[in-house]
Each structure stands twice: as C-alpha cells, then as structure tokens.
Amino acid sequence: MDGAAIKDVMVLGFRQSPFVIRVGITLLRKKAEHEFLEPVYKSTVIVEYIDEVWPGRGSDGSSSILPTDPIDHIVTWFWAAYIQR
C-alpha cells in the first residue's frame, strides 16, 4: 500500500477493545489518517437501512422489502423482535 492510499483506512470495532486500541496507537504513531467506525450487529437495523437506501430495487419488482403502511411496518418489526428472542 502506498502512502497516498493510507488516508482510506477505516477501523471497524469497539474502541475499548485492546486489539482496536493497538491498531489505533499504531495508526497514530504513523500519523496515518483514519476513521473509527462502530459496528452495527442488529440485522433488523441493517435491513431497514438497506431498504431505505436502495428503494425500488426488489428482485420481484417491488419498491420495498418492508411494508410501507405504518401499521404493517410495526407488525413486521414486532414479529421480527419476537422471533429473535
């Protein structure tokens, strides 16, 4: 990796992790531009994000994976939360 590409470094992890701290210290010592990102582990949050960012790209021609009606939307998330427990 050349010096110009080092500004594209993103560290994904929890800042309290000793492994992430080690990487952060190394990047600081090297004066490398970087960005810390906190991971998202909840799949329902990721699904909702994808559905909002890429609307109208359903494989079956539909505009959304999730219901657009507010009541149906809430019911969908209720059952998703119920199944996860």
DSSP file (Angstrom, degrees, kcal/mol; ACC not computed):
  #  RESIDUE AA STRUCTURE BP1 BP2  ACC     N-H-->O    O-->H-N    N-H-->O    O-->H-N    TCO  KAPPA ALPHA  PHI   PSI    X-CA   Y-CA   Z-CA
    1    1 A M              0   0    0      0, 0.0     2,-0.1     0, 0.0     5,-0.0   0.000 360.0 360.0 360.0 129.7    0.0    0.0    0.0
    2    2 A D    >>  -     0   0    0      1,-0.1     3,-0.7     3,-0.0     4,-0.5  -0.364 360.0-103.8 -83.6 169.3    1.4    3.4   -0.9
    3    3 A G  G >4 S+     0   0    0      1,-0.2     3,-0.6     2,-0.2     4,-0.3   0.782 116.7  60.3 -63.4 -29.5    1.3    6.5    1.3
    4    4 A A  G >4 S+     0   0    0      1,-0.2     3,-0.7     2,-0.1    -1,-0.2   0.832 102.2  52.1 -69.4 -31.6   -1.4    8.1   -0.7
    5    5 A A  G X4 S+     0   0    0     -3,-0.7     3,-1.9     1,-0.2    -1,-0.2   0.613  86.0  85.5 -81.1 -11.2   -3.9    5.2    0.0
    6    6 A I  G X< S+     0   0    0     -3,-0.6     3,-1.5    -4,-0.5    -1,-0.2   0.752  75.8  69.1 -64.9 -22.9   -3.4    5.3    3.7
    7    7 A K  G <  S+     0   0    0     -3,-0.7    -1,-0.3    -4,-0.3    -2,-0.1   0.649  89.0  66.4 -70.0 -11.7   -6.0    8.0    4.1
    8    8 A D  G <  S+     0   0    0     -3,-1.9     2,-0.3    -4,-0.1    -1,-0.3   0.289  72.4 127.2 -90.1  10.5   -8.6    5.5    3.2
    9    9 A V  E <   -a   34   0A   0     -3,-1.5    26,-1.3    24,-0.7     2,-0.4  -0.530  35.0-176.7 -75.3 128.2   -8.1    3.4    6.3
   10   10 A M  E     -a   35   0A   0     -2,-0.3     2,-0.6    24,-0.2    26,-0.2  -0.995  13.7-152.0-124.0 130.2  -11.2    2.6    8.3
   11   11 A V  E     -a   36   0A   0     24,-2.9    26,-3.1    -2,-0.4     2,-0.6  -0.902   9.6-162.7-103.6 120.3  -11.0    0.7   11.6
   12   12 A L  E     +a   37   0A   0     -2,-0.6     2,-0.3    24,-0.2    26,-0.2  -0.907  45.6  70.6-106.2 116.9  -14.2   -1.2   12.4
   13   13 A G  S    S-     0   0    0     24,-2.2     2,-0.4    -2,-0.6    -2,-0.1  -0.943  84.8 -55.5 163.3 178.1  -14.5   -2.3   16.1
   14   14 A F    >   -     0   0    0     -2,-0.3     3,-1.8     1,-0.1     6,-0.3  -0.716  39.5-138.1 -86.0 130.5  -15.1   -1.2   19.6
   15   15 A R  T 3  S+     0   0    0     -2,-0.4    -1,-0.1     1,-0.3     9,-0.1   0.754 101.8  59.6 -59.9 -25.4  -12.7    1.5   20.8
   16   16 A Q  T 3  S+     0   0    0      4,-0.1    -1,-0.3     5,-0.0    -2,-0.0   0.621  79.6 107.7 -79.9 -12.5  -12.4   -0.3   24.2
   17   17 A S  S <> S-     0   0    0     -3,-1.8     4,-2.7     1,-0.2     5,-0.2  -0.458  70.6-138.8 -67.3 132.3  -11.0   -3.5   22.6
   18   18 A P  H  > S+     0   0    0      0, 0.0     4,-2.0     0, 0.0    -1,-0.2   0.818 104.9  53.8 -61.3 -28.6   -7.3   -4.0   23.3
   19   19 A F  H  > S+     0   0    0      2,-0.2     4,-1.8     1,-0.2     5,-0.1   0.897 110.5  44.6 -72.1 -40.7   -6.9   -5.1   19.7
   20   20 A V  H  > S+     0   0    0     -6,-0.3     4,-2.8     2,-0.2    -1,-0.2   0.880 111.9  53.6 -69.8 -38.2   -8.6   -2.0   18.3
   21   21 A I  H  X S+     0   0    0     -4,-2.7     4,-2.8     2,-0.2     5,-0.2   0.919 107.1  52.1 -60.7 -43.6   -6.5    0.2   20.7
   22   22 A R  H  X S+     0   0    0     -4,-2.0     4,-2.0     1,-0.2    -1,-0.2   0.920 111.8  45.5 -59.1 -45.3   -3.3   -1.5   19.4
   23   23 A V  H  X S+     0   0    0     -4,-1.8     4,-2.5     2,-0.2    -1,-0.2   0.915 112.6  51.7 -64.5 -43.0   -4.3   -0.7   15.8
   24   24 A G  H  X S+     0   0    0     -4,-2.8     4,-2.4     1,-0.2    -2,-0.2   0.905 109.3  49.2 -61.2 -43.4   -5.3    2.9   16.8
   25   25 A I  H  X S+     0   0    0     -4,-2.8     4,-2.8     2,-0.2    -1,-0.2   0.919 111.1  50.4 -62.1 -43.5   -2.0    3.5   18.5
   26   26 A T  H  X S+     0   0    0     -4,-2.0     4,-1.9    -5,-0.2    -2,-0.2   0.921 111.1  48.2 -61.6 -44.0   -0.1    2.2   15.5
   27   27 A L  H  <>S+     0   0    0     -4,-2.5     5,-2.7     2,-0.2     4,-0.3   0.895 112.7  48.8 -64.0 -39.5   -2.0    4.5   13.1
   28   28 A L  H ><5S+     0   0    0     -4,-2.4     3,-1.1     3,-0.2    -2,-0.2   0.920 110.2  50.6 -65.5 -43.3   -1.4    7.5   15.4
   29   29 A R  H 3<5S+     0   0    0     -4,-2.8    -1,-0.2     1,-0.3    -2,-0.2   0.857 112.9  46.3 -62.6 -34.5    2.3    6.8   15.6
   30   30 A K  T 3<5S-     0   0    0     -4,-1.9    -1,-0.3    -5,-0.2    -2,-0.2   0.491 108.6-128.4 -83.9  -3.5    2.4    6.5   11.8
   31   31 A K  T < 5 +     0   0    0     -3,-1.1     2,-0.4    -4,-0.3    -3,-0.2   0.873  50.5 164.3  55.3  39.5    0.4    9.7   11.6
   32   32 A A      < -     0   0    0     -5,-2.7    -1,-0.2    -6,-0.2     2,-0.2  -0.742  41.4-120.2 -90.1 130.8   -2.0    7.9    9.2
   33   33 A E        +     0   0    0     -2,-0.4   -24,-0.7    -3,-0.1     2,-0.3  -0.508  50.0 154.7 -67.1 134.0   -5.3    9.4    8.5
   34   34 A H  E     -a    9   0A   0     -2,-0.2     2,-0.4   -26,-0.1   -24,-0.2  -0.966  35.5-137.1-155.8 168.9   -8.0    7.0    9.6
   35   35 A E  E     -a   10   0A   0    -26,-1.3   -24,-2.9    -2,-0.3     2,-0.4  -1.000  14.4-139.4-135.9 133.0  -11.6    6.8   10.8
   36   36 A F  E     -a   11   0A   0     -2,-0.4     2,-0.4   -26,-0.2   -24,-0.2  -0.790  20.0-167.6 -91.1 134.0  -13.0    4.7   13.6
   37   37 A L  E     -a   12   0A   0    -26,-3.1   -24,-2.2    -2,-0.4    -2,-0.0  -0.982  16.4-137.1-122.7 132.4  -16.4    3.0   12.9
   38   38 A E        -     0   0    0     -2,-0.4   -24,-0.1   -26,-0.2   -26,-0.1  -0.749  30.8-119.8 -85.1 131.0  -18.6    1.4   15.5
   39   39 A P        -     0   0    0      0, 0.0     2,-0.5     0, 0.0    -1,-0.1  -0.332  13.8-142.1 -71.1 152.1  -20.1   -1.9   14.2
   40   40 A V        +     0   0    0      1,-0.1     6,-0.0    -2,-0.0     0, 0.0  -0.974  21.9 173.4-113.2 120.9  -23.8   -2.5   13.9
   41   41 A Y        +     0   0    0     -2,-0.5     2,-0.7     4,-0.0    -1,-0.1   0.611  46.6 100.1-104.3 -14.5  -24.8   -6.0   14.8
   42   42 A K    >>  -     0   0    0      1,-0.2     4,-1.7     2,-0.1     3,-0.6  -0.630  56.5-159.2 -80.0 113.6  -28.6   -5.9   14.7
   43   43 A S  H 3> S+     0   0    0     -2,-0.7     4,-2.8     1,-0.2     5,-0.2   0.820  89.3  60.5 -62.9 -30.9  -29.7   -7.3   11.4
   44   44 A T  H 3> S+     0   0    0      1,-0.2     4,-2.2     2,-0.2    -1,-0.2   0.884 104.8  48.8 -65.1 -36.6  -33.1   -5.6   11.6
   45   45 A V  H <> S+     0   0    0     -3,-0.6     4,-2.1     2,-0.2    -1,-0.2   0.908 112.7  47.9 -66.4 -41.7  -31.3   -2.2   11.6
   46   46 A I  H  X S+     0   0    0     -4,-1.7     4,-2.6     2,-0.2    -2,-0.2   0.910 111.1  50.6 -65.8 -42.7  -29.2   -3.2    8.7
   47   47 A V  H  X S+     0   0    0     -4,-2.8     4,-2.4     1,-0.2    -2,-0.2   0.924 111.1  48.3 -61.2 -45.0  -32.2   -4.5    6.7
   48   48 A E  H  X S+     0   0    0     -4,-2.2     4,-1.8     2,-0.2    -1,-0.2   0.902 111.6  50.3 -63.4 -40.5  -34.1   -1.2    7.3
   49   49 A Y  H  X S+     0   0    0     -4,-2.1     4,-2.6     2,-0.2     5,-0.2   0.942 111.5  47.4 -61.6 -48.3  -31.1    0.8    6.2
   50   50 A I  H  X S+     0   0    0     -4,-2.6     4,-2.3     1,-0.2    -2,-0.2   0.904 111.0  51.8 -60.7 -42.0  -30.6   -1.2    3.0
   51   51 A D  H  < S+     0   0    0     -4,-2.4    -1,-0.2     1,-0.2    -2,-0.2   0.849 114.2  43.3 -65.3 -34.0  -34.4   -0.9    2.2
   52   52 A E  H  < S+     0   0    0     -4,-1.8    -2,-0.2    -5,-0.2    -1,-0.2   0.864 115.9  46.4 -78.7 -36.9  -34.3    2.9    2.7
   53   53 A V  H  < S+     0   0    0     -4,-2.6    -2,-0.2     1,-0.3    -3,-0.2   0.863 121.5  35.2 -75.9 -36.2  -31.0    3.5    0.8
   54   54 A W  S >< S+     0   0    0     -4,-2.3     3,-0.8    -5,-0.2    -1,-0.3  -0.564  80.8 172.2-117.3  66.9  -31.9    1.3   -2.2
   55   55 A P  T 3   +     0   0    0      0, 0.0     9,-0.2     0, 0.0     8,-0.1  -0.384  61.7  25.5 -73.1 153.7  -35.6    1.7   -2.7
   56   56 A G  T 3  S+     0   0    0      7,-3.2     8,-0.1    -5,-0.1     7,-0.1   0.702  89.1 106.2  72.3  20.2  -37.3    0.3   -5.8
   57   57 A R    <   +     0   0    0     -3,-0.8     6,-0.2     6,-0.4    -1,-0.1   0.037  38.9 146.2-118.7  27.4  -34.7   -2.5   -6.3
   58   58 A G    >   -     0   0    0      4,-1.7     3,-1.9     1,-0.1     7,-0.0  -0.367  55.0-127.8 -64.5 142.6  -36.7   -5.5   -5.2
   59   59 A S  T 3  S+     0   0    0      1,-0.3    -1,-0.1     2,-0.1     0, 0.0   0.759 111.3  49.4 -64.1 -24.0  -35.9   -8.7   -7.1
   60   60 A D  T 3  S-     0   0    0      2,-0.1    -1,-0.3     0, 0.0     3,-0.1   0.254 126.2 -99.2 -98.4  13.1  -39.6   -9.2   -7.7
   61   61 A G  S <  S+     0   0    0     -3,-1.9    -2,-0.1     1,-0.3    -3,-0.1   0.396  79.4 137.9  88.2  -2.9  -40.1   -5.6   -9.0
   62   62 A S        -     0   0    0      1,-0.1    -4,-1.7    -5,-0.1    -1,-0.3  -0.328  56.1-133.4 -74.0 160.9  -41.5   -4.3   -5.7
   63   63 A S  S    S+     0   0    0      1,-0.2    -7,-3.2    -6,-0.2    -6,-0.4   0.674  82.3  25.1 -88.6 -17.4  -40.4   -1.0   -4.3
   64   64 A S        -     0   0    0     -9,-0.2    -1,-0.2    -8,-0.1     4,-0.1  -0.999  51.7-149.7-149.6 146.8  -39.7   -2.1   -0.8
   65   65 A I  S    S+     0   0    0     -2,-0.3    -1,-0.1   -18,-0.1   -17,-0.1   0.864  92.1  55.4 -77.2 -40.7  -38.8   -5.1    1.2
   66   66 A L  S    S-     0   0    0    -19,-0.1     7,-0.1     1,-0.1     6,-0.0  -0.620 102.0 -93.2 -94.6 152.0  -40.6   -3.8    4.3
   67   67 A P        -     0   0    0      0, 0.0    -1,-0.1     0, 0.0    -2,-0.1  -0.330  23.6-152.4 -62.0 143.1  -44.3   -2.7    4.3
   68   68 A T  S    S+     0   0    0     -4,-0.1    -2,-0.0     4,-0.1    -3,-0.0   0.707  71.4  94.8 -89.2 -22.1  -44.9    1.0    3.7
   69   69 A D  S  > S-     0   0    0      1,-0.1     4,-2.6     2,-0.0     5,-0.2  -0.559  78.9-134.4 -68.3 129.1  -48.1    1.1    5.6
   70   70 A P  H  > S+     0   0    0      0, 0.0     4,-2.1     0, 0.0     5,-0.2   0.868 102.8  47.6 -56.2 -41.2  -47.2    2.3    9.2
   71   71 A I  H  > S+     0   0    0      2,-0.2     4,-2.4     1,-0.2     5,-0.2   0.942 113.9  46.3 -67.0 -46.8  -49.3   -0.4   10.9
   72   72 A D  H  > S+     0   0    0      1,-0.2     4,-2.4     2,-0.2    -1,-0.2   0.872 110.7  55.0 -61.7 -36.4  -48.0   -3.2    8.8
   73   73 A H  H  X S+     0   0    0     -4,-2.6     4,-2.0     2,-0.2    -1,-0.2   0.927 109.6  45.7 -61.6 -46.5  -44.4   -1.9    9.3
   74   74 A I  H  X S+     0   0    0     -4,-2.1     4,-2.3     1,-0.2    -2,-0.2   0.908 111.9  51.6 -64.8 -42.5  -44.9   -2.0   13.1
   75   75 A V  H  X S+     0   0    0     -4,-2.4     4,-2.3     1,-0.2     5,-0.2   0.902 108.1  52.9 -62.0 -40.9  -46.4   -5.5   13.0
   76   76 A T  H  X S+     0   0    0     -4,-2.4     4,-2.1     1,-0.2    -1,-0.2   0.930 111.5  45.0 -59.0 -46.7  -43.4   -6.7   10.9
   77   77 A W  H  X S+     0   0    0     -4,-2.0     4,-2.4     2,-0.2    -1,-0.2   0.836 109.2  57.3 -69.3 -31.9  -40.9   -5.4   13.4
   78   78 A F  H  X S+     0   0    0     -4,-2.3     4,-2.4     2,-0.2    -2,-0.2   0.955 110.8  42.5 -59.6 -49.7  -43.0   -6.9   16.3
   79   79 A W  H  X S+     0   0    0     -4,-2.3     4,-2.5     1,-0.2    -2,-0.2   0.860 111.8  54.3 -68.5 -34.9  -42.7  -10.3   14.7
   80   80 A A  H  X S+     0   0    0     -4,-2.1     4,-1.6    -5,-0.2    -1,-0.2   0.925 111.8  44.8 -62.5 -43.4  -39.0   -9.9   13.9
   81   81 A A  H  X S+     0   0    0     -4,-2.4     4,-0.7     2,-0.2    -2,-0.2   0.888 112.5  52.2 -67.2 -39.0  -38.3   -9.0   17.5
   82   82 A Y  H >< S+     0   0    0     -4,-2.4     3,-0.8     1,-0.2    -2,-0.2   0.915 109.6  48.5 -62.9 -44.1  -40.4  -11.9   18.7
   83   83 A I  H 3< S+     0   0    0     -4,-2.5    -1,-0.2     1,-0.2    -2,-0.2   0.850 105.8  58.3 -66.2 -34.9  -38.6  -14.4   16.5
   84   84 A Q  H 3<        0   0    0     -4,-1.6    -1,-0.2     1,-0.2    -2,-0.2   0.689 360.0 360.0 -70.6 -17.5  -35.2  -13.1   17.7
   85   85 A R    <<        0   0    0     -3,-0.8    -1,-0.2    -4,-0.7    -2,-0.2   0.463 360.0 360.0 -89.7 360.0  -36.0  -13.9   21.3
